[in-house]
Amino acid sequence: MLSPRAHSAPNKGYREAAMAGKTLTRSDLSEGVYREVGLSRNESAELVESVLRHISGALAQGETVKISSFGTFQARDKGRRIGRNPKTGEEVPIEPRRVLVFRPSHILKDRINAAGES
């Protein structure tokens, strides 16, 4: 059950940030948990940190992270290749590295496209 304070103020923080083109921060996420779930601010911050720690730990170990109705995060290995300096045209070797890839779900894509139409 939600606490009374969860309904006391409209959910402005993260929604306003998204509408204004601002960056959504950990603090914004913690505030959203605080308002929606009714945990204390400290508990909300700890919950957000715990979730982010679990996600980043799984990705660092090479696991795929799927969040239903949101999308899939995956770490991929990129091999060594030759790149080109755009200013000089000089060929430059690019060392192997791991990159993070995010693939949004169809539900998230539809939601983003619907928001752009209004």
C-alpha positions as CSV (number, residue, x, y, z in Angstrom):
1,M,0.0,0.0,0.0
2,L,1.2,3.5,-0.8
3,S,1.8,5.9,2.0
4,P,-0.2,9.2,2.0
5,R,2.8,11.2,1.0
6,A,3.1,9.2,-2.2
7,H,-0.1,11.0,-3.4
8,S,0.5,14.4,-1.8
9,A,2.3,16.0,-4.8
10,P,2.0,15.4,-8.5
11,N,4.9,13.5,-10.0
12,K,6.8,16.5,-11.3
13,G,10.5,15.8,-11.0
14,Y,11.3,13.2,-13.6
15,R,8.4,14.1,-15.9
16,E,9.4,17.7,-16.0
17,A,13.0,16.8,-16.7
18,A,12.0,14.6,-19.6
19,M,9.7,17.3,-21.1
20,A,12.3,20.1,-20.7
21,G,15.0,18.0,-22.4
22,K,17.0,17.7,-19.2
23,T,18.9,14.7,-18.0
24,L,17.2,12.3,-15.7
25,T,19.6,11.7,-12.8
26,R,19.9,9.1,-10.0
27,S,18.5,11.8,-7.7
28,D,15.5,12.1,-9.9
29,L,15.0,8.4,-9.9
30,S,15.3,8.2,-6.1
31,E,12.8,11.1,-5.8
32,G,10.4,9.2,-8.1
33,V,10.7,6.1,-5.9
34,Y,10.2,8.2,-2.8
35,R,7.0,9.8,-4.2
36,E,5.5,6.7,-5.9
37,V,6.4,3.9,-3.4
38,G,6.5,5.9,-0.2
39,L,9.9,4.7,1.1
40,S,12.0,7.2,2.9
41,R,14.4,9.3,0.8
42,N,17.4,7.3,2.1
43,E,15.7,3.9,1.4
44,S,14.7,5.2,-2.1
45,A,18.3,6.2,-2.9
46,E,19.6,2.9,-1.6
47,L,17.1,1.0,-3.7
48,V,18.0,2.9,-6.9
49,E,21.7,2.3,-6.2
50,S,21.1,-1.4,-5.6
51,V,19.3,-1.8,-8.9
52,L,22.0,0.1,-10.8
53,R,24.7,-1.9,-9.1
54,H,23.0,-5.2,-10.1
55,I,22.5,-4.1,-13.7
56,S,26.1,-2.9,-14.1
57,G,27.5,-5.9,-12.4
58,A,25.6,-8.3,-14.6
59,L,26.8,-6.4,-17.7
60,A,30.4,-6.4,-16.5
61,Q,30.1,-10.2,-16.3
62,G,28.9,-10.4,-19.8
63,E,25.3,-11.1,-19.0
64,T,22.4,-9.6,-21.0
65,V,20.0,-7.5,-18.9
66,K,16.3,-7.6,-20.1
67,I,13.8,-5.2,-18.5
68,S,10.3,-6.1,-19.6
69,S,8.5,-3.4,-21.5
70,F,11.6,-1.3,-21.5
71,G,14.5,-2.9,-23.4
72,T,17.6,-5.0,-23.4
73,F,21.2,-4.0,-22.4
74,Q,24.1,-6.0,-23.6
75,A,27.9,-5.7,-23.6
76,R,29.5,-6.6,-26.9
77,D,33.1,-7.0,-27.9
78,K,34.3,-5.1,-30.9
79,G,37.4,-6.3,-32.6
80,R,40.5,-4.4,-33.7
81,R,40.0,-2.4,-36.8
82,I,41.4,0.5,-38.8
83,G,39.7,3.9,-38.5
84,R,40.4,7.1,-40.3
85,N,41.1,10.5,-38.8
86,P,38.3,12.7,-40.5
87,K,40.5,15.8,-40.6
88,T,43.7,14.4,-42.0
89,G,42.4,11.1,-43.6
90,E,45.2,9.3,-41.8
91,E,44.5,5.6,-41.0
92,V,44.6,4.9,-37.3
93,P,44.3,1.5,-35.6
94,I,41.4,1.2,-33.2
95,E,42.0,-1.3,-30.4
96,P,39.5,-4.0,-29.3
97,R,37.0,-2.8,-26.8
98,R,33.7,-3.7,-25.1
99,V,30.7,-1.5,-25.8
100,L,27.3,-1.2,-24.2
101,V,24.3,-1.7,-26.5
102,F,20.7,-0.9,-25.7
103,R,17.8,-2.2,-27.7
104,P,14.5,-0.7,-26.7
105,S,11.4,-2.8,-26.6
106,H,8.5,-2.2,-29.0
107,I,6.4,-0.9,-26.1
108,L,9.1,1.7,-25.3
109,K,9.4,2.7,-29.0
110,D,5.7,3.1,-29.3
111,R,5.5,5.2,-26.2
112,I,8.3,7.5,-27.4
113,N,6.7,7.9,-30.8
114,A,3.3,8.6,-29.2
115,A,4.9,11.3,-27.0
116,G,6.4,12.9,-30.0
117,E,3.1,13.2,-31.8
118,S,1.3,15.2,-29.0
